[in-house]
Amino acid sequence: MGLGADSGPWSGGRAGDGGRSGPLPRPVRRAGSRQSDDEFEGPGLLSRPLVVGPVALGVAALVIIPLVVLGSGGSDDGGNQEQAAAGSSASAEASPSLTAPPRPISPPPPVTTSPSAEDDAKDKDKDKGKPKPKDTTGTQSGGGVTVTVTATAPGNTTTVTAKPPQDTAATAVKRLAASDPSGRHICYRAYVSGRGWQKPVCDGTMAGTTGQNRPIKALNIAVHGVDGSAGNAFRHSAKPVDGRGEWQPSWTAVTGNGKNYTIGSPKKDAPNMLGFALNVGSGEICNTIRLRQRDWGGRVCSRPRPDFVFGGTLENDVWLEAVKLTV
């Protein structure tokens, strides 16, 4: 193919050869001149459009994808990120000349803690070292322990009314002494078969019964102003000697002012009293008695100890039924 007038001169050639001998010199491209087909030199790799597009797409993906992940705050899962990346790649491939502008990255919202949440956290830290209540049912509700308490129904109650203290010979003589401190007094009460203890009486008032066939089994006695008193009981004998009863083994101790002493016995099977003996430390002591199926006897008195006064009978088949005492 011939060279045009504007193709330029050949360096080192000879005119009129009609061909070329030896190596041809490389054509030199002039700036601003148009190259012919023989003079065309291909562009470099980076100047080709089919190479620039994918490279730009890859660079854009490397920049945009991290920005998208940071902008979303990590809320999307891996699948959504892959879909977003795939969508961006597809858009970039469809329009290689257009690149999506990077999304602005907003800072994550500050984490705020309410006072109640802080208090709850402190309470939990305090409660870590405390023992937990025992779960008696083995069930839990809402994270807490449910404790079941079984209450026992109250049982039947019995109301007990306290009885007033029993009035004795001592309480009776103290009442007399309170009103007459310098006086001489004797109070007494009888334990009657089938009736029990009677109320105390004082200074010659009758104790026991008459006409009811009820023997006296014991006498409770207290004195005031006579320097004390002592006594003994003569009682029915299961094995009488000569048809007579028997004395108790010994006398009581001498008992001072306002104190009780007892002769005979209030026990259920105790023998009946047939008579008694009493003494005082000063003044005198007197008695009047009534026996079974007999009338009242005469008044009998004695001097201070060692003397004593006897009232009643020695007969084993007759018992004491009523008595009156004075000092």
C-alpha positions in Angstrom: 0.0 0.0 0.0 1.4 3.4 -1.0 2.0 6.1 1.5 0.0 9.3 1.4 1.6 12.7 1.2 0.8 13.3 4.8 2.4 10.0 6.0 5.7 11.6 6.7 9.3 10.7 5.5 11.0 7.4 6.3 14.2 7.6 8.2 17.2 5.9 6.4 15.2 4.9 3.2 16.1 5.4 -0.4 13.7 6.6 -3.0 13.1 4.6 -6.0 13.9 1.2 -4.5 10.3 0.1 -5.0 10.6 -2.0 -1.9 12.4 -2.1 1.4 15.7 -3.8 2.0 16.7 -4.4 5.5 14.8 -3.7 8.6 12.2 -1.0 8.4 12.4 1.8 10.8 9.5 2.2 13.4 7.2 4.9 12.3 7.3 8.0 14.5 3.9 9.4 15.5 3.6 13.0 15.2 1.6 14.8 17.8 -1.7 15.9 16.5 -1.4 13.9 13.3 -3.8 11.1 12.4 -2.4 7.6 12.2 -2.9 5.3 9.3 -3.8 1.6 9.7 -0.1 0.7 9.5 0.9 3.3 12.0 -1.9 2.3 14.7 -0.6 1.4 18.1 -3.1 -0.2 20.5 -3.9 1.5 23.8 -2.7 0.2 27.1 -4.6 -2.2 29.4 -5.9 0.4 31.7 -7.1 2.5 28.7 -9.6 -0.1 27.5 -13.3 0.5 28.5 -14.0 -3.2 29.2 -11.3 -3.4 31.8 -11.9 0.0 33.4 -15.6 -0.7 34.1 -15.0 -3.9 36.3 -12.1 -2.4 38.1 -14.1 0.7 38.9 -17.0 -1.5 40.0 -14.7 -3.5 42.3 -13.2 -0.4 43.9 -16.7 1.1 44.4 -17.9 -2.2 46.0 -14.9 -2.2 48.4 -15.7 1.4 49.5 -19.5 1.3 49.4 -20.2 -2.0 51.2 -18.3 -1.2 54.5 -20.0 2.2 54.5 -23.5 0.6 54.1 -22.7 -1.9 56.9 -21.5 0.9 59.2 -24.5 3.1 58.3 -27.0 0.4 59.1 -25.6 0.1 62.6 -25.2 -3.7 62.3 -29.0 -4.2 62.6 -29.3 -6.2 59.3 -28.3 -9.9 59.3 -25.8 -11.5 57.0 -28.5 -12.4 54.4 -29.6 -8.7 54.1 -26.0 -7.6 53.7 -25.4 -10.1 51.0 -28.5 -9.1 49.2 -27.5 -5.4 49.5 -24.1 -6.2 48.1 -25.5 -8.3 45.3 -27.9 -5.5 44.4 -25.1 -3.0 44.3 -23.0 -5.2 42.1 -25.9 -5.8 39.7 -26.6 -2.1 39.5 -22.9 -1.4 38.9 -22.8 -4.1 36.1 -25.9 -2.7 34.5 -24.6 0.9 34.5 -20.8 0.6 34.7 -20.5 4.3 34.1 -22.7 5.2 37.2 -21.4 4.7 40.7 -23.8 5.2 43.7 -22.7 8.0 46.1 -21.6 6.8 49.5 -24.4 6.9 52.2 -23.7 9.3 55.1 -22.6 7.5 58.3 -24.6 8.6 61.2 -23.1 8.0 64.7 -25.0 5.4 66.9 -27.4 6.9 69.4 -25.9 7.3 72.9 -26.8 4.6 75.4 -28.8 6.0 78.3 -29.6 4.2 81.6 -32.7 5.2 83.5 -32.3 5.6 87.3 -34.6 2.6 87.9 -32.3 0.4 85.7 -29.3 1.6 87.7 -31.1 0.9 91.0 -32.1 -2.6 89.8 -28.5 -3.3 88.8 -27.3 -2.2 92.2 -29.9 -4.3 94.0 -28.9 -7.3 91.9 -25.2 -6.7 92.9 -26.3 -6.5 96.6 -28.4 -9.6 96.4 -25.7 -11.7 94.9 -24.2 -12.5 98.4 -27.6 -13.0 100.1 -29.0 -16.5 100.5 -32.1 -17.1 98.4 -35.3 -18.4 100.1 -35.9 -22.0 99.9 -38.5 -23.1 97.3 -40.8 -25.4 99.2 -42.9 -26.2 96.1 -40.2 -26.6 93.5 -42.0 -24.2 91.1 -41.1 -20.8 90.0 -43.1 -17.9 88.6 -41.6 -15.1 86.7 -38.1 -15.9 87.8 -39.0 -15.6 91.5 -39.6 -18.2 94.1 -43.1 -19.1 95.1 -43.4 -20.2 98.7 -46.6 -22.0 99.9 -47.4 -21.7 103.6 -50.0 -24.1 104.9 -51.9 -22.6 107.9 -53.2 -25.0 110.6 -56.7 -24.3 111.6 -57.0 -23.4 115.3 -58.2 -26.3 117.5 -61.0 -26.2 119.9 -60.2 -24.1 122.9 -61.4 -24.6 126.4 -62.0 -21.6 128.7 -61.0 -22.4 132.2 -62.3 -20.0 134.9 -59.9 -19.8 137.8 -61.6 -20.6 141.1 -61.2 -18.1 143.9 -58.9 -19.2 146.6 -60.7 -21.5 149.2 -61.7 -19.8 152.3 -60.1 -21.5 155.3 -59.9 -21.1 159.0 -56.8 -19.0 158.7 -58.3 -16.5 156.2 -61.4 -16.2 158.5 -59.3 -15.6 161.7 -57.2 -13.0 159.8 -60.3 -11.0 159.0 -61.3 -11.0 162.7 -57.8 -10.0 163.7 -57.8 -7.1 161.3 -60.8 -5.6 163.0 -59.8 -6.6 166.5 -56.0 -7.0 166.7 -55.9 -7.3 170.5 -58.7 -9.8 170.7 -58.6 -13.6 171.2 -60.2 -15.6 168.4 -60.5 -19.2 167.1 -62.0 -20.1 163.6 -62.7 -23.6 162.3 -64.4 -25.6 159.6 -65.5 -29.3 159.4 -65.1 -31.9 156.6 -68.4 -33.6 156.6 -68.9 -37.1 155.1 -70.7 -36.8 151.8 -70.5 -33.0 151.8 -66.8 -32.1 151.9 -65.4 -28.9 153.5 -67.8 -26.4 154.9 -67.3 -22.7 155.1 -65.3 -21.6 158.2 -67.0 -20.3 161.3 -65.6 -18.5 164.4 -65.9 -18.1 168.1 -68.6 -20.6 169.2 -70.6 -20.9 165.9 -71.6 -24.5 165.0 -69.6 -26.5 162.4 -70.9 -29.9 161.1 -74.6 -31.0 161.0 -77.3 -32.2 163.3 -79.9 -35.0 162.6 -78.4 -35.9 159.2 -76.4 -38.9 160.3 -73.2 -37.4 158.7 -69.9 -37.9 160.7 -67.1 -35.3 160.8 -63.9 -36.7 159.4 -61.6 -33.7 159.9 -61.3 -30.2 161.5 -59.4 -27.3 160.1 -58.4 -24.8 163.0 -56.7 -21.4 163.3 -56.3 -19.1 166.3 -55.2 -15.5 167.1 -54.0 -14.0 170.5 -53.5 -17.3 172.4 -49.8 -18.0 171.7 -50.5 -20.8 169.3 -52.5 -24.0 169.4 -52.0 -27.8 168.7 -54.4 -30.8 168.5 -55.0 -34.5 167.9 -57.9 -36.6 166.7 -59.6 -39.7 168.3 -60.9 -41.8 165.4 -62.9 -44.9 164.7 -60.8 -48.1 164.7 -61.2 -51.0 162.3 -59.9 -53.3 165.1 -61.2 -51.8 168.3 -59.8 -52.8 171.7 -62.5 -53.0 174.3 -64.9 -51.2 171.8 -62.9 -48.0 171.7 -61.4 -46.0 169.0 -57.8 -44.8 168.6 -55.7 -41.7 168.5 -53.8 -40.4 165.6 -50.1 -41.3 165.9 -49.1 -37.8 167.1 -50.2 -34.3 167.9 -49.8 -31.5 165.4 -47.1 -29.0 165.9 -47.9 -25.8 167.8 -49.2 -23.4 165.2 -49.0 -19.6 165.6 -51.5 -16.8 164.9 -53.3 -16.9 161.7 -52.1 -20.2 160.4 -54.0 -23.4 159.6 -53.6 -26.9 161.1 -55.8 -29.9 160.6 -56.7 -32.9 162.7 -58.3 -36.0 161.3 -58.2 -36.6 157.5 -60.4 -35.5 154.5 -59.5 -38.5 152.4 -62.3 -40.6 151.0 -61.7 -43.7 153.1 -60.5 -41.8 156.2 -62.1 -43.0 159.5 -64.8 -41.0 161.2 -63.8 -38.7 164.1 -65.1 -39.8 167.5 -63.5 -36.9 169.5 -60.5 -34.5 169.7 -58.0 -32.9 172.1 -56.9 -29.2 171.8 -54.6 -26.8 173.7 -53.5 -23.1 173.7 -50.4 -21.3 175.0 -52.3 -18.7 177.0 -55.8 -18.1 178.3 -58.2 -21.0 177.9 -59.9 -23.1 175.2 -63.5 -24.4 175.5 -65.7 -26.7 173.4 -69.3 -27.9 173.0 -70.0 -31.1 171.0 -72.9 -33.1 169.6 -72.6 -36.8 169.0 -74.6 -39.2 166.7 -78.1 -39.8 168.1 -77.4 -37.6 171.1 -78.1 -34.1 172.2 -75.6 -31.3 172.7 -73.2 -31.8 175.7 -72.0 -29.2 178.2 -69.3 -26.6 177.7 -65.8 -27.9 178.7 -62.7 -25.7 179.1 -59.0 -26.2 179.9 -56.0 -24.1 181.1 -52.9 -23.4 178.9 -50.5 -26.1 177.9 -49.6 -28.7 179.0 -53.3 -29.0 179.8 -55.8 -29.7 176.9 -59.5 -29.9 176.5 -61.2 -33.1 175.2 -64.5 -33.2 173.3 -66.4 -36.2 172.0 -66.5 -39.9 173.0 -64.2 -43.0 173.2 -66.9 -45.3 171.9 -66.0 -46.9 168.6 -69.6 -47.0 167.2 -70.5 -43.3 167.9 -69.1 -40.4 165.9 -68.8 -36.7 166.2 -71.5 -34.8 164.4 -71.2 -31.1 165.3 -68.8 -28.8 167.3 -68.5 -25.3 168.8 -65.1 -23.8 169.9 -64.1 -20.7 171.9 -60.9 -19.2 173.4 
